[in-house]
Amino acid sequence: MKMGRGVEWAVHSCVNMAWTPYGEAVNSARLAEFYSLPGAYLNKQLQSLVRAGILASVSGPRGGFHLARRPENITVLDIVLALEGQDPAFRCEAVLGNVPEADSQENFARTCLISQTMRQAELAWRQALARQTIGGLADSMERRFPQDRLKALRYLALAN
């Protein structure tokens, strides 16, 4: 399973938004500058999160993005699926049905041990990502690297 770069960027951006006062918009251009990312591409990722109901956008001079739900109600899996799509990573094409003397009535996508192995592996990584919330990540990062929250808020012009 290979995920696009936007997943990392979006998760970091959501953690930054979790550190901001509730409803305070974070400017995507400032986020892009903070991480030295291409602004247009980051904005595209954030817009995808808006469509998925993870972020809300605010227009105007103090506009930007903020979390649409509480950080503990947004999982890393929510972000991955919003950006990468809902389709499974592995799609069994039932090639066993093409071998000589294959049983034409058998559902190889269900009975193939390779297909089962791949589905189990995907279920495991999806469950692991579903257990990790943006709120939990933000709390852990702040405990481990307390200066990072203050640095981000200061840079994003949200610190008091």
C-alpha positions as CSV (number, residue, x, y, z in Angstrom):
1,M,0.0,0.0,0.0
2,K,1.5,3.3,-1.1
3,M,-0.1,6.5,0.0
4,G,0.4,9.9,-1.6
5,R,2.4,12.7,0.1
6,G,-0.8,14.6,0.8
7,V,-1.7,12.1,3.5
8,E,1.3,13.1,5.6
9,W,0.7,16.8,4.9
10,A,-3.0,16.6,5.8
11,V,-2.4,14.7,9.1
12,H,0.2,17.3,10.2
13,S,-2.2,20.1,9.2
14,C,-5.1,18.5,11.2
15,V,-2.8,18.2,14.2
16,N,-2.0,21.9,13.9
17,M,-5.7,22.7,13.7
18,A,-6.3,20.5,16.8
19,W,-4.0,22.8,18.7
20,T,-5.8,25.9,17.7
21,P,-8.8,27.3,19.6
22,Y,-12.0,25.6,18.5
23,G,-13.4,27.2,15.3
24,E,-10.3,29.4,14.6
25,A,-9.4,29.2,11.0
26,V,-5.8,28.3,9.9
27,N,-4.6,29.9,6.7
28,S,-3.5,27.2,4.2
29,A,-0.8,29.4,2.7
30,R,0.7,29.8,6.2
31,L,0.6,26.0,6.8
32,A,2.3,25.5,3.4
33,E,5.0,28.0,4.3
34,F,5.5,26.4,7.8
35,Y,6.2,23.0,6.2
36,S,7.8,24.3,3.0
37,L,5.1,22.7,0.9
38,P,3.5,23.7,-2.4
39,G,0.5,25.8,-1.3
40,A,-1.8,24.9,-4.2
41,Y,-1.3,21.1,-3.6
42,L,-1.8,21.4,0.2
43,N,-4.9,23.4,-0.4
44,K,-6.2,20.7,-2.8
45,Q,-5.7,18.1,0.0
46,L,-7.5,20.3,2.6
47,Q,-10.4,20.9,0.2
48,S,-10.8,17.1,-0.1
49,L,-11.0,17.0,3.7
50,V,-13.7,19.6,3.6
51,R,-15.7,17.5,1.1
52,A,-15.3,14.5,3.5
53,G,-16.6,16.6,6.5
54,I,-13.3,16.5,8.3
55,L,-12.5,20.2,7.8
56,A,-14.7,23.3,7.3
57,S,-13.5,26.2,5.2
58,V,-13.9,29.9,6.2
59,S,-13.7,32.6,3.5
60,G,-12.6,36.1,4.0
61,P,-9.5,37.9,5.2
62,R,-9.3,35.7,8.3
63,G,-10.3,32.7,6.4
64,G,-8.8,29.3,6.1
65,F,-9.6,25.9,7.5
66,H,-10.6,24.4,10.9
67,L,-11.6,21.0,12.1
68,A,-15.3,20.3,11.4
69,R,-15.4,17.8,14.3
70,R,-13.7,17.4,17.6
71,P,-10.1,16.1,17.1
72,E,-10.9,12.9,19.1
73,N,-13.6,12.1,16.5
74,I,-11.3,12.3,13.5
75,T,-9.2,9.2,12.8
76,V,-6.2,8.9,10.7
77,L,-8.2,6.4,8.6
78,D,-10.8,9.1,8.0
79,I,-8.1,11.3,6.4
80,V,-6.5,8.5,4.4
81,L,-9.9,7.4,3.0
82,A,-10.8,11.0,2.2
83,L,-7.6,11.5,0.2
84,E,-6.9,8.1,-1.2
85,G,-10.4,6.9,-1.7
86,Q,-12.5,4.1,-0.3
87,D,-11.5,1.3,-2.7
88,P,-9.5,-1.6,-1.2
89,A,-5.8,-1.6,-1.8
90,F,-5.9,-5.1,-3.2
91,R,-8.4,-6.3,-5.7
92,C,-8.5,-10.0,-6.4
93,E,-9.0,-10.7,-10.1
94,A,-9.7,-14.4,-9.4
95,V,-7.0,-15.5,-11.7
96,L,-7.4,-19.0,-10.3
97,G,-10.6,-19.2,-12.4
98,N,-8.4,-19.1,-15.5
99,V,-6.3,-22.2,-14.8
100,P,-7.1,-25.4,-16.6
101,E,-10.0,-27.4,-15.1
102,A,-11.0,-24.6,-12.8
103,D,-14.4,-24.9,-11.1
104,S,-16.5,-22.3,-12.9
105,Q,-18.9,-22.1,-10.0
106,E,-16.3,-21.3,-7.3
107,N,-15.9,-17.7,-6.0
108,F,-12.1,-17.5,-6.1
109,A,-12.1,-14.0,-4.7
110,R,-13.5,-15.5,-1.4
111,T,-11.7,-18.8,-1.3
112,C,-8.3,-17.9,-2.6
113,L,-5.8,-17.9,0.3
114,I,-3.8,-15.1,-1.3
115,S,-6.9,-13.0,-1.5
116,Q,-7.8,-13.8,2.1
117,T,-4.2,-12.9,3.2
118,M,-4.3,-9.6,1.4
119,R,-7.8,-8.7,2.8
120,Q,-6.7,-9.6,6.4
121,A,-3.6,-7.4,6.0
122,E,-5.6,-4.5,4.7
123,L,-8.1,-4.9,7.5
124,A,-5.3,-4.8,10.1
125,W,-3.8,-1.6,8.8
126,R,-7.2,0.0,8.5
127,Q,-8.0,-1.0,12.1
128,A,-4.7,0.4,13.3
129,L,-5.3,3.8,11.5
130,A,-8.9,3.8,12.8
131,R,-7.6,3.6,16.4
132,Q,-5.4,6.7,16.0
133,T,-7.3,10.0,16.3
134,I,-6.1,13.5,15.5
135,G,-6.7,14.4,19.2
136,G,-4.6,11.5,20.4
137,L,-1.8,12.4,18.0
138,A,-1.9,16.0,19.0
139,D,-1.8,15.1,22.7
140,S,1.1,12.7,22.2
141,M,3.1,15.1,20.1
142,E,2.6,17.9,22.6
143,R,3.7,15.6,25.5
144,R,6.8,14.4,23.6
145,F,7.7,17.7,21.9
146,P,6.0,20.4,23.9
147,Q,7.8,23.2,21.9
148,D,6.2,22.1,18.6
149,R,2.7,23.2,19.6
150,L,3.9,26.7,20.6
151,K,6.2,27.0,17.5
152,A,3.3,26.1,15.2
153,L,0.8,28.4,16.9
154,R,3.3,31.2,16.9
155,Y,4.1,30.8,13.2
156,L,0.5,30.4,12.2
157,A,-0.2,33.7,14.2
158,L,-2.6,32.0,16.6
159,A,-0.7,32.3,19.9
160,N,-1.9,34.8,22.4
